[in-house]
Amino acid sequence: MAVTSVDVAREAGVSRATVSYTLNGKGKLFSSKTQSAVYQAAEKLGYRPVAAAQTLVKGVSNIVLMIPPLSPNAEFMSLMSRLAKEYSAQSKTLLMVPPDISDKDLSYTLQSTRPYILFSGRNLTSTQRKILSNAGTSFVDMAAEMSKPKGMNWQIGQMQARHLKARGFTHLVYARLSTVENDLMLQTRQEGFIAECRKEHAEKPDVIDIDPYADADLDIFSSLKPHSGIGCYNDDTAAAILGAGHLLGLSVPKDFGIIGVDNTSVSLQTDPQLTTIDTAFDIAAVVRYFGNQNSDTSLAEELKTQLTIIARSTT
């Protein structure tokens, strides 16, 4: 026999209305203890609200939609797995659309799914924002957070330049990954790097575009000055530069230095291992914020990210 909201209410010691409100996104009406009792009872009994009924009640579905940045790596996908698990416990389904989805297709997707929450790593059109507003969809504007002046990604570029200067590299260069030239994070990281380099009237750093394949970047090194310090968009960019340097017989960090971003598994697999910046982003904190729990903190506070330089052998 199928489990119903009546069974959950009996198990949690609350009314059926309390179960309905809590599992349909209005749990802030109740104490965190009551909400917890409802979620635990639903999980214990294996109760899942009927998706169509939820959509009729709330105007939105049980779908959490994710539009990732243009360069999702293995670590990002791992975070998505964690996010999917967190939301599954709340009877919600995480769906991720391609980062390069067209505006027309995205608008159709938003209209047809009426997501509970949209996490967006790209800028939305006014039409798309209106669709979300009409549906009552909660919107996490990751694009704004990623491109915010002096925000997280700006600080990443700044930290890279500071680290390279502190290690004694006399000429600084910023390396972009050519395949993600429209990524919002790229431009903001580059701006932070350049701003730090221009302090005390220092020269503006060179900016180079790197192909993911090392043999395609050999010509880049002919334009680099001796003992250049290279701040890279991410660890993949840094690995490509390191590979090209190996092919030319250059030594790191004697001939040039490299610092990546993300502290991915790639950074540990290169020889020598990459200096990088670790971005400890607690995505579960975002889930908690939208998990109908009483909270006095803002979303910005929940999104705090710890940035740490992991100094290894390339600087």
C-alpha positions as CSV (number, residue, x, y, z in Angstrom):
1,M,0.0,0.0,0.0
2,A,1.3,3.4,-1.0
3,V,2.5,5.8,1.8
4,T,0.5,9.0,2.0
5,S,0.9,12.3,3.7
6,V,-1.4,11.1,6.5
7,D,1.1,8.3,7.3
8,V,3.9,10.9,7.4
9,A,1.9,13.2,9.7
10,R,1.2,10.3,12.1
11,E,4.9,9.4,12.2
12,A,6.0,12.9,12.7
13,G,3.3,13.7,15.3
14,V,2.0,16.7,13.3
15,S,-1.0,17.6,11.2
16,R,-1.4,16.6,7.6
17,A,-1.5,20.3,6.7
18,T,1.9,20.8,8.4
19,V,3.3,18.0,6.2
20,S,1.9,19.5,3.1
21,Y,3.2,23.0,3.9
22,T,6.7,21.7,4.8
23,L,7.1,19.4,1.8
24,N,5.7,22.1,-0.6
25,G,8.2,24.8,0.1
26,K,6.5,26.6,3.0
27,G,8.3,25.1,5.9
28,K,9.5,28.4,7.3
29,L,6.0,28.7,8.9
30,F,7.2,26.1,11.4
31,S,10.1,25.6,13.7
32,S,13.2,23.9,12.5
33,K,12.4,21.0,14.9
34,T,9.0,20.5,13.3
35,Q,10.5,20.7,9.8
36,S,13.1,18.2,10.7
37,A,10.5,15.8,12.1
38,V,8.6,15.9,8.9
39,Y,11.6,15.4,6.6
40,Q,12.8,12.5,8.8
41,A,9.4,10.8,8.8
42,A,9.1,11.2,5.0
43,E,12.5,9.7,4.5
44,K,11.9,6.8,6.9
45,L,8.6,5.9,5.2
46,G,9.9,6.5,1.7
47,Y,7.3,9.1,1.0
48,R,7.5,11.1,-2.2
49,P,4.8,13.7,-3.0
50,V,3.2,13.4,-6.4
51,A,5.1,15.8,-8.7
52,A,2.0,16.9,-10.7
53,A,0.1,17.6,-7.5
54,Q,3.0,19.7,-6.1
55,T,3.1,21.7,-9.3
56,L,-0.6,22.5,-9.1
57,V,-0.3,23.5,-5.4
58,K,2.8,25.6,-5.7
59,G,2.9,26.7,-9.3
60,V,6.3,25.3,-9.6
61,S,7.6,21.7,-10.1
62,N,9.9,19.7,-7.9
63,I,12.7,20.2,-10.4
64,V,15.9,22.1,-9.5
65,L,17.5,23.3,-12.8
66,M,21.2,24.0,-13.2
67,I,22.9,25.9,-16.0
68,P,26.6,25.4,-15.3
69,P,29.4,27.7,-16.3
70,L,30.9,27.1,-19.7
71,S,33.8,25.0,-18.3
72,P,32.4,22.5,-15.8
73,N,35.2,20.2,-14.6
74,A,35.3,16.9,-12.7
75,E,35.1,18.7,-9.4
76,F,32.1,20.7,-10.5
77,M,30.4,17.5,-11.5
78,S,31.2,16.0,-8.1
79,L,29.5,19.0,-6.5
80,M,26.5,18.4,-8.7
81,S,26.3,14.8,-7.4
82,R,26.3,16.1,-3.8
83,L,23.6,18.7,-4.7
84,A,21.5,16.0,-6.4
85,K,21.7,13.9,-3.2
86,E,20.8,16.8,-1.0
87,Y,17.7,17.7,-3.0
88,S,16.7,14.0,-3.4
89,A,16.2,13.9,0.3
90,Q,13.7,16.8,-0.1
91,S,11.8,15.0,-2.9
92,K,13.3,17.2,-5.6
93,T,15.1,16.3,-8.8
94,L,18.2,18.0,-10.1
95,L,18.5,18.5,-13.8
96,M,21.4,20.1,-15.6
97,V,21.1,21.6,-19.1
98,P,24.0,22.1,-21.5
99,P,25.9,25.3,-20.7
100,D,25.7,26.4,-24.4
101,I,21.9,25.9,-24.7
102,S,20.4,28.5,-27.0
103,D,18.2,31.3,-25.5
104,K,15.2,29.9,-27.4
105,D,15.6,26.4,-26.0
106,L,16.3,27.7,-22.5
107,S,13.2,29.8,-22.5
108,Y,11.1,26.7,-23.6
109,T,12.8,24.6,-20.9
110,L,11.9,27.2,-18.2
111,Q,8.3,27.4,-19.4
112,S,7.8,23.6,-19.6
113,T,9.6,22.6,-16.4
114,R,8.6,25.5,-14.1
115,P,11.6,24.7,-11.8
116,Y,11.5,25.1,-8.1
117,I,14.9,26.7,-8.2
118,L,17.2,27.8,-11.0
119,F,21.0,28.0,-10.5
120,S,22.3,29.9,-13.5
121,G,26.0,30.3,-14.4
122,R,25.1,32.6,-17.4
123,N,23.2,35.8,-17.9
124,L,19.5,35.5,-18.5
125,T,17.4,37.5,-20.9
126,S,14.6,39.7,-19.7
127,T,12.1,37.3,-21.1
128,Q,13.7,34.4,-19.2
129,R,13.6,36.4,-16.0
130,K,10.0,37.2,-16.5
131,I,9.2,33.4,-16.9
132,L,10.9,32.7,-13.6
133,S,9.0,35.6,-11.9
134,N,5.6,34.5,-13.2
135,A,6.2,30.9,-12.1
136,G,7.5,31.9,-8.6
137,T,10.8,30.2,-9.3
138,S,13.7,30.9,-6.8
139,F,16.7,32.2,-8.7
140,V,20.3,31.8,-7.7
141,D,22.2,34.2,-10.0
142,M,25.6,32.5,-10.1
143,A,26.5,34.6,-13.1
144,A,26.3,37.8,-11.1
145,E,28.2,36.3,-8.2
146,M,31.0,35.0,-10.5
147,S,31.4,38.3,-12.3
148,K,31.0,40.7,-9.4
149,P,33.8,43.4,-9.2
150,K,36.2,42.4,-6.4
151,G,34.2,39.2,-5.8
152,M,35.4,35.7,-5.6
153,N,36.8,35.3,-9.1
154,W,38.4,38.8,-9.1
155,Q,40.1,37.8,-5.9
156,I,41.4,34.6,-7.5
157,G,43.2,36.6,-10.2
158,Q,44.5,39.0,-7.6
159,M,45.9,36.1,-5.5
160,Q,47.6,34.6,-8.5
161,A,49.4,37.8,-9.3
162,R,50.4,38.4,-5.7
163,H,51.8,34.9,-5.4
164,L,53.9,35.1,-8.5
165,K,55.3,38.5,-7.5
166,A,56.1,37.2,-4.1
167,R,58.0,34.3,-5.7
168,G,60.2,36.8,-7.6
169,F,58.9,36.4,-11.2
170,T,59.7,39.7,-12.9
171,H,57.3,39.5,-15.9
172,L,53.7,38.5,-15.3
173,V,51.4,36.9,-17.9
174,Y,47.7,35.8,-17.8
175,A,46.8,32.7,-19.7
176,R,43.3,32.1,-20.9
177,L,41.8,28.8,-22.1
178,S,40.8,29.5,-25.7
179,T,37.9,27.0,-25.6
180,V,36.1,29.0,-22.8
181,E,36.5,32.6,-24.0
182,N,32.9,33.5,-23.2
183,D,33.0,32.2,-19.6
184,L,32.0,34.9,-17.1
185,M,34.6,33.6,-14.7
186,L,37.5,34.0,-17.2
187,Q,37.0,37.8,-17.7
188,T,36.7,38.5,-14.0
189,R,39.7,36.5,-13.0
190,Q,41.7,38.2,-15.7
191,E,40.6,41.6,-14.5
192,G,41.7,40.8,-10.9
193,F,45.1,39.6,-12.2
194,I,45.6,42.7,-14.2
195,A,44.5,45.1,-11.4
196,E,47.1,43.5,-9.0
197,C,49.8,43.8,-11.7
198,R,49.1,47.4,-12.3
199,K,49.6,48.4,-8.7
200,E,52.5,50.8,-8.1
201,H,52.4,51.7,-11.8
202,A,53.8,48.3,-12.9
203,E,53.4,47.3,-16.5
204,K,50.2,45.7,-17.7
205,P,50.7,41.9,-18.1
206,D,50.5,40.1,-21.4
207,V,47.4,38.0,-22.1
208,I,47.7,34.8,-24.1
209,D,45.2,32.3,-25.3
210,I,46.1,28.6,-24.7
211,D,44.8,25.6,-26.6
212,P,44.2,22.5,-24.5
213,Y,46.7,20.6,-26.5
214,A,50.3,21.3,-25.6
215,D,51.8,21.0,-29.1
216,A,49.5,23.8,-30.3
217,D,51.1,26.2,-27.8
218,L,54.7,26.0,-28.7
219,D,54.8,29.3,-30.5
220,I,53.4,31.1,-27.4
221,F,56.7,30.7,-25.6
222,S,58.7,32.6,-28.3
223,S,56.9,35.8,-27.1
224,L,57.4,35.2,-23.4
225,K,60.1,37.1,-21.6
226,P,62.6,35.2,-19.5
227,H,61.5,34.2,-16.0
228,S,57.8,34.9,-16.7
229,G,55.2,34.1,-14.1
230,I,52.0,32.8,-15.6
231,G,48.6,33.0,-13.9
232,C,46.3,30.5,-15.5
233,Y,42.5,30.5,-15.9
234,N,42.3,27.0,-14.4
235,D,44.4,23.9,-13.8
236,D,43.7,22.6,-17.3
237,T,45.2,25.7,-18.8
238,A,48.2,25.4,-16.5
239,A,48.7,21.7,-17.5
240,A,48.7,22.7,-21.2
241,I,51.4,25.3,-20.6
242,L,53.5,23.0,-18.6
243,G,53.3,20.3,-21.3
244,A,54.4,22.8,-24.0
245,G,57.3,23.9,-21.8
246,H,58.4,20.3,-21.4
247,L,58.4,19.8,-25.2
248,L,60.7,22.8,-25.5
249,G,63.1,21.6,-22.8
250,L,62.2,24.4,-20.4
251,S,62.4,24.0,-16.6
252,V,59.8,25.0,-14.1
253,P,60.0,27.1,-12.0
254,K,63.6,28.0,-13.1
255,D,62.6,29.3,-16.6
256,F,59.0,30.2,-15.9
257,G,56.4,29.8,-13.1
258,I,52.8,28.6,-13.3
259,I,49.8,28.9,-11.0
260,G,46.4,27.3,-11.8
261,V,43.0,27.4,-10.1
262,D,40.6,24.8,-8.7
263,N,43.1,22.3,-7.1
264,T,41.7,19.5,-9.4
265,S,43.1,16.1,-9.7
266,V,45.0,17.4,-12.8
267,S,47.2,19.5,-10.5
268,L,48.5,16.4,-8.8
269,Q,49.1,14.4,-11.9
270,T,51.5,16.8,-13.7
271,D,55.3,16.6,-13.2
272,P,56.1,18.8,-11.4
273,Q,52.8,19.2,-9.5
274,L,51.0,22.4,-10.0
275,T,50.7,25.3,-7.7
276,T,47.0,26.2,-7.6
277,I,44.2,27.9,-5.7
278,D,41.7,25.7,-3.9
279,T,38.1,27.0,-4.0
280,A,36.3,25.3,-1.1
281,F,32.7,26.0,-2.2
282,D,30.1,24.5,0.2
283,I,27.2,23.9,-2.2
284,A,25.3,22.1,0.6
285,A,25.0,25.5,2.3
286,V,22.9,26.8,-0.6
287,V,20.6,23.8,-0.3
288,R,20.2,24.4,3.4
289,Y,19.3,28.0,2.7
290,F,16.5,27.0,0.3
291,G,15.6,24.0,2.5
292,N,12.8,25.8,4.3
293,Q,14.8,26.0,7.5
294,N,14.6,29.1,9.7
295,S,17.7,31.2,9.0
296,D,18.9,34.6,9.9
297,T,21.7,34.6,7.4
298,S,21.6,35.9,3.8
299,L,22.3,33.9,0.7
300,A,25.5,35.9,0.2
301,E,26.7,34.8,3.6
302,E,25.8,31.1,2.8
303,L,27.8,31.4,-0.4
304,K,31.1,32.3,1.3
305,T,34.0,30.5,-0.4
306,Q,37.4,29.8,1.2
307,L,40.2,30.6,-1.2
308,T,43.6,29.0,-0.4
309,I,46.8,29.0,-2.4
310,I,48.2,25.4,-2.6
311,A,51.9,26.1,-3.2
312,R,53.6,23.2,-5.0
313,S,56.5,22.8,-7.4
314,T,55.6,25.2,-10.3
315,T,56.3,28.5,-8.6
